Amino acid sequence: MGKVYLIGAGPGAADLITVRGARVLGMADVVLHDALIEPEMLGHAPKSAKFIAAGKRCGQRSTAQRFINKQLIDAARQYAVVVRLKGGDPMLFGRADEEMRALEAAGIDYEIVPGITAASAGAAALRRSLTLRGVARSVALLTHRRADAPTAISETVNADSLVCYMGRDNAPGIARALIAAGRSGAMPVALIEACSTPRERTLTLTLAQLAAGHARAWFDITQPCLLMIGDAFAQPQEVSGDGLSWQSIAAA
């Protein structure tokens, strides 16, 4: 039996993988990689490695998780070092648990190599802290999707800063749910596409504008997008002890 490594590739840029992740990837005999992995990232692997696309894309036809589990098990029975390369961090919306349980049931050894999640990279790209002193002391990382039905976003809005993964397709509905749950329509929202890659774009607007569909024409459905919501994402000069005065600012 070989060993499987579940590696977090980070938010996109090839040099944002961890040193350990790059080192293990450099030893791989076979790499099963997500659809969103940048081609440059695969350059860390040996040229002799076998590459298998095992991507899952939100709202698009993709490889079934059960089949990915089988591919991992089959690969570990043929190769010494098997890498499952996942975008961001494997343990955050990465279906790592399903793959770990399958490997355990098959008696295959594995290791998790964490990665930088998109929320951290998004905050860095915006130059906005997720936990701004005096404004935000809690952060929630969430998705409106689950296996059987959309999750009620209003059930998870107690945090000061919200980062919603895989929320683009239902962005207006998410915004309306937050407003209905008590969030101000003037609350800042930052949208980040293809974070840390050459295709990175950002758009800032208000929660009310997002609810009204103002970002619909801006979205690129081929790119991953984060919704970052909260007063911490306002322009620094607009945050004061007297409250927030937010002006919509769009930047490509």
N, C-alpha and C positions, 0 to 999 in steps of 0.2 A: 504494500500500500504506500502511495505517496502521501504528501501532506498538502493541505489546501490552505491558502492564505487569502483571507477576505481583506482587501486593501482599500482604504479610502483614498481616492485620487485627488480629493480636494475640489474646489469650485470650478475649475476649468483649466487655468494656465498650467502648463507642463512643469513649471518650476515651483508650483505651490503644493506638490506632493511632498510628504515628509521624507526625511533622509532615509528612515527605515523602509518606508514604502518603496522608494526608488531602488534601494539596495536589494530588497526581496524581488521586486519586479525584474531586476537585472539578472536574477538567477532562474527565472521562470522557464519551464519547458513548454507550458501551454498557458494562454491567457484568455479567460472568458470575460469580455468587457462590456460595459453598458453602452447604450446607443449614444449617450451624451459625452463620452470620453473624447477629448481632443486628439486628433491623429498624432500630434507631437508627443503626447503622453506615452504612446506606445513605443516611442523611440527609446525609452528607458529599458525596454525588454531586449533580450538577445535577438539578433536577426534570425537565428535558427528556431526561435519560439513559434509555436503554432497559435494563431489568433482565431478566436471564435466570438462572433458577435452574439451577445446574449442580452440584447437591450429590451428595456420596457419603457415605452413613451406614453405619457398621460394622454388618453383619448385617441391613441393610434394603435393600429395592429402591431403586436409585439410578441416576443417569445413568452410562452406560458411558463409560469413559475415552476410548475411541476416538472416541465421538461428541462429547465435550467438546473434544477436539483439533480436530475438524472445525469445531465451532462457533467456536472461536477464529480459525481460518484464514478462515472465511467472514466473520466480523465484521471482521477486519483488511482485507479486500478492500472493505468498505463504509464503514468509519468511520475517522476519523483517530486517535482515542484509545480503545483497547480495554483495559479493566481486567479482569483475572482476580483476583478477591478471594478469598483463602484464609484460613481460620482459622489463628491462630498464626503460624508462620514458613513460607514456601513451601518452604524447603529442608530441612524436617524432617518426614518422613512426610506430605508434601504432594503427592506425585506430580509435582513440578515438572519432574523430569528428562524424563518422558514428554512433557510439554507443550513444553518447550524444544526437544527433538529434532524434534517435529512442526513447530514454527515454523521451525526452521532448514531443514528439508527443503523447506518452502514458500517460503523466501527472505524471511521476515517478520522485521523487526527487533523486539527485545524488550528489556526491562529488568526486573531483579529488585529489588523494594523489600522488604527484610527486615522481620520483625515480631517482637514479643515472644512467645516460645513459652510454652506452658501451664506447663511446669516452673518457669520463673522466677516466673510469676504465682502458681502454687500455693505456692511457698516463701514469697512475700510474704504471701499470705493466711493461711498457718499461722504466720507470724512465726518461721520456722525456716530457718536457712541451709542451702543444699545442701552447702556445704563448711564445716562447723563446725570451728573450730580445735581440734586435738587429738583429734578424733573422726572427721572425714570429710575426706579430701583428694582424693577422686576421685568423679566422678559418671558414671553411665551412663544415657543416654536410650534406651529400647528399646521395642519392641513384640513381642508373641508371634506376631503375624500376618505372613505374607508371601504372595506371590502363589500359591504352590502348596500350602503346608502350614504348620501351626503351627511356630514356631521353638522349639527347646529353650532355655528360659530359663536353665537351668543352665549353658549355654555362655557366658553373658555376665554372670556374677555376681561378677567380681573387684572391681568398684568398691565403694566404701564406701556411697554413696547410689545407689539405683536409682529411676528414675522410669519407670513403665510406662504407655505410651499405649495406648488401645484394649484395655485388659486386663480390663474389668469382667466380660465374659461368661465368662471363664476364670479369674477371680480365685482361687478355691480351688485349682485345678490349678497355677497359678503359685506360690502359696504353698507347696504341697506339694513342688513341684520345687525351690524354694529351700531348704527344710528338708532335703530329700534330698541337696542339694549341699553342705550343711554350715552353712547359716544357722541361728541359734538360733530356736527357736519363740517366745522371749520378745522377739524383735526388734520394734521399733515399726513400725507401718504407719499411714499417714495416707491416707484416701480423700477426694478433693475432686471434687465435682460442680459443673458450670456455673460454673467459676472466674471470678471478677471480675464476674459478673452478679448481678442481684437475686435469682436463684434459687440462689445459691451455698450449698452445704452441705458440712460436713466430718464425718468420723467417724474416730476414732483407736482402734486396737485392736492386738493382737499378730499376728505372722505365724501362730502356731498357731491363733488364733481365726479368722483369715481362711481358713486351710486347712480349718477345720471348718465353714465356711459361715455364720458368725455375721453376716456383712454382707449375706447374700442378700436378706433382707426389707427392708433399708435402701435398696438401690439403686433409683434411678428410671431405668428403661431408656430414657426419652425424653431424658435428659441425658448429655452427655459426662462421663467420669469419669477421673481420674488415680489411679494407685496409686503412692504415694511410700513407699519402704521403706528403713529404715536407722536407725542409732542417732542420727543427726542430727535425727530427727523426734520424739525423746523430749521430755518436758517438761524445761526447762532445769535445774531443780533435781535431776532424776533422772540427769543425766550427771555422773560423777565419775571420778577417777583409778582408783577401785577397781572400775569397771565399771558396768553399767547395771541398775537395778531398775525394771522397767516395770509400771505399773498401767494397766489398760484404762480409757480415758476416752472416753465418747461425747458428742458435742455436735452438735446440730442447727443 
